[in-house]
Amino acid sequence: MNYRSANEYYHSLFGDKVYRIALDAGCTCPNRDGTVGTGGCIFCSGMGSGEFAANRNLPISEQLREAKTRVSDKCTSRKYIAYFQNFSNTYGDEKVLSAKYDEALSDDEVVGISIATRPDVISERMYDILADLAKRTHVWIELGLQSIHESTAQWMRRGYPLSVFEKTVRRLNEISGLDIIVHIILDMPCETKSQMMETVDYCAHLPIHGLKIANLNVLRGTDLGEQYLREPFPLMELDEYIDFLGKVISRLPKDLVIYRMTGDGAKRDLIAPMWVANKRQTRNRIDAYLKEKQIVQGSDSTEYPS
């Protein structure tokens, strides 16, 4: 294997294949409810980047039951990670959210819990809740950084400075048994490849467990989608993206788990780039390229040219 994949990591941890089930905790986002903003990030869909999450109107136990039925042919090990995916899943009434985490863990087949959120919405009480969870199960916290550049943060309407992200990473690292996954996005139109690599190098030196890498997906129903349809901007074709991704992977620490390497927008909403729609073919192309070029994670520490 040229890189440390999520499947490899899960197998080392649980001794079997594990399937992540996307759940909906019924949360919103401070970038939508007026606390920080009202439009959300420029690329974020109406589902809060959770098109594959379960029905939020159902109890968590029912969401799990239905989702396990849907993926039963894919996951024969009967081991699942409860993935609170869309919007900001530490944002809201802490007592209510804690009860939903506990409801997920009450399922004997759930071996861990992954919580996606923003670094600016983890309260002191929530840190205590996460610490308690980490004593009882495997816990991952996923933080949406996307880029370290302030100009990009303003373009995408992220709504918090890099200093908040750094403070949150420090606090989360004080919790024993909790792993941090950071999300970044490549190919945003306001960044050069050199700037993208600066974000990669920054993440490579963070005290984190994993990284989710996505290329920018332009989706219907987003402000970015409306802008793109009015005035399209260039995005990397598949071959160019794979070549750049190879350079990214070669610069990441060997022990960092790479949970994702491309965007994963719903096909029905995807405007561009259309090559993202064929997920399996794209993944096979990436793996074949890394093997052919003998690109190995952690093999390159040179400066990336502008």
N, C-alpha and C positions, 0 to 999 in steps of 0.2 A: 504494500500500500504506500502511495506517494505522500499521503497526508493522514492525519489522525481524524478519522471520521466519527460521526455520532454513533453509527452502528457498531464500530469497533469498540468505542468507549463503553457503550451500554453492555456489550457482551462481556467486557472485562469486569464490569461492575455487577451484573446480574446473571451472568453465565448463559444468557439466551438473548434472542431478539426481543426488542421492546418496541411497542407502538405508542406514539404520542397522540392522545385524544384531545382535540380542541374543544374547550368548554367556554361558555359565556356566563360570566358572573353578574351580568346586568349593569356593568359600570359605564361611566362616560369618561370624559377627559377634560381637564381644566382648559385645554386649548379649544374646547367646543362649548362649554357651558358659561363662558364669559369670565371665568376667574383669570385666565391668561389671554384667551382669545375666543372667537366664535366660529371661525372657519376651519379649524383643525390644520394640520400640516398640509402643505399644498398638494401632496401626492396621496393623502390618506382618503380612503373610500368611506362611504356612509356606514359601513360595517366596522369601522375602526381597524382596518387591516385584518379582519377576522372573517373573511368570506367562507371559510371552511369550519367555523365554529358551530356548535350545536344551537338549538333553539333556546333563547334566553328566558322564554316564558315557562320552561320546564324546570323542575327541581334538578339540582346537580346530579343526584343519583339516577334520575330518569335520563338526563343527557348522556351520562356514562353508559347506561344500559343500551340506549338506541345506537350510540356511536360504536360500541363493541359489536353489536349485531352487524353494522355496516362493514366493519373491517375484519370480520371473523375469518374470511378466506385468506387475508394477508398476514395476520398475526396469530400463529398457532401456539405461541408460547403462553398466552393468557397472562402476559405481564404488560401493564400499561402505565404511562405517565400522564397524570391529569394536567393538561396544559391550559391555563387560563390565558387566552390569547388576545382577544380584541380589546381595544381601548386601554385604559389604565387600571390594572387590577389590584392596585393598593389604594385606589382613590375612592373614598366613600366611607360609609359607616364601618368602623373597624370591627365592631361586634358582629355585624351582618356578614362581612367578608370572611372573618375568622370562622364563622359557622359554615360557610360554603367550602372553605378549605378542608375543614374537618369532615364535612359530608363526603367530599371526594375521597379522603383517606379512609373512610369507614368501609370502602369497597376493598375486599381482601386481595383483589387482583391489581390494585393500584400500588405501585412500588415507589412512587415519587411524585412530586408536584413541581410544576414549572409555572412561574408567575411573570407575565410580561407587564411592564409598567414604565413610567417616566421617573427620572431621578429626582424630580421636584415634588413628588407626591407620596413620599414615604414618611409618615408621622412618627413621633417617638413611640407611640403606642404600637404602631405597625412594626417597628423594629423589634419590639418585644414579642409580638405575635410570630414574626419570622424566626426569631431565635428559638421559640418554643417548638415550632414546626420542625426546625432543623435537628432538634433532639429526638424527634420521633420518626423522621423519614428523610429521604434525599430531597433537597430543595435547590432549585435553580431560580435565580432572579434574572430576568432578561430586561436590559436597559436599552432604549432606543437613543443612540448617539447620532448616528448617520454620518456626521462629519465633525472635525475639530475646528473648522474655519468659521469665524463669526459671520463673514459675508454670506456663506452658504446657509448658516442657521437663520439669518434674516430672510433670505430668499425663500426658504422652505417653511418659514413661520414656526420654527421649533418652540420658541417661547421660554427658553432658559439658557443661561450662559454656561460655558464649559466648566467654570469653577463649581457650579452646583453638581454637575456630573462627577467631578473629581472628589468632592466631599462625600457624595453618596457612595462611591466605590470604596472609599476609606472606611466608612461606617459599616458597610455590608461585610467588609473583610474582617471586621471584629467579631462576626458571628461564626462560630465553629460549625462546620458541616454544611455551610451554604456556599454554592458556586454561582459565580457571576458570568452571564453571557451578554456580550455587547453586540448590538446591531449596527452595521454600517452600510451605506449605499454608495456604489460606484456609478460613474457615468452621469452625474448630475450636470446639466448644461452650463452651470456657472463655475465649474471646476476643470482645471487641467489634470492630466494624468499625474503630474508631479504633485499637485495638491492632494489628489486621491491617495497617493502613496504616502504622503505625510500623515494622513489619518491612519493608514495601515501601520506605519512605523510607530505611531503613538500607541495604538492598541497593542502592538507587539511587546511593549514595555510596561503595560498595565498589569497589576496583580489580579488577573482574571482567569477564568477557567476555559471559556469558549468564545467563539466569534461566529456571528451570522453575517455572511456577505451576500448582498443583493445588488443586482444591477437595477437601475431606475426603471420601474414599470409605469407606463402611462395608462391610466384606467379611465373608463367612462364614469361619469358621476363625480369626478374630482375637479378641483380648480385647475390642476395641471393638465388634465385631459381637455378641458375647454380651451386653455391657452394653446395646447399643441394642435388642436383642430383648426384654430384660427391662424396659427403661425408655427408650422412644424419646425423642430430643431433636430440636428443630427444626433443619432444614438449609435453606439458601436454595433456593428454586425457581429454575428456569432464568432467568426474566426478571430476578429480583432479582440473581442472580449475574452475569449479563451486564452489568447496569447498574453494579455495583460493579467488575467487571473493567475496564470502560471507564475508570473513575476511576483504577484502578491503572495501566493502560497510559499514560494521559496524564501520569503522574508519573515514568515511567521515562526515563532518558537515551536520546536518539535512536540512539546507537550500540550500545546494549545489545541483544543478540540474544535474542528471546523464543522459547524452544524448545518450550514447552508452555503451554497456557492453562487446561486442566481436568485432572481426574484421569483415570486410564486403567485402572481396575480391570477384571478379566476379568468378562464378563457373567454367567457361570455362578455367580460368587461374590458378585455385587453385591447388597447389601441396600438401600442408599440412598446418594445420591438416584438414582432410576431414570433420570432424563433423561441421565445420563452414558453410558448404554448405547448411545445413538444418537450415536456420535462425529461422523459426517459432518454430520448435521443440526445438532448443537450448534455445530460449527465454522462452518457456513454462517450460523447465526443470529448468532453473535458478529461475523463479518465484516460482515454486513448492518447490524447495530446500529452498529458503529463508523463505517461509511460514512454511515448516515443521520444520526447525531448529529455527524458531522464530528470525531470524536475521533481525535487524532493523537498518537503517542508523543512524549513530551517537551514537551507543550503546557501543562502545568499544574504550578505549583510552590507553590500555595497550601496553607494549613493545612487538614487534613481534620477536620471537626467530630466530636465524640463522638456 
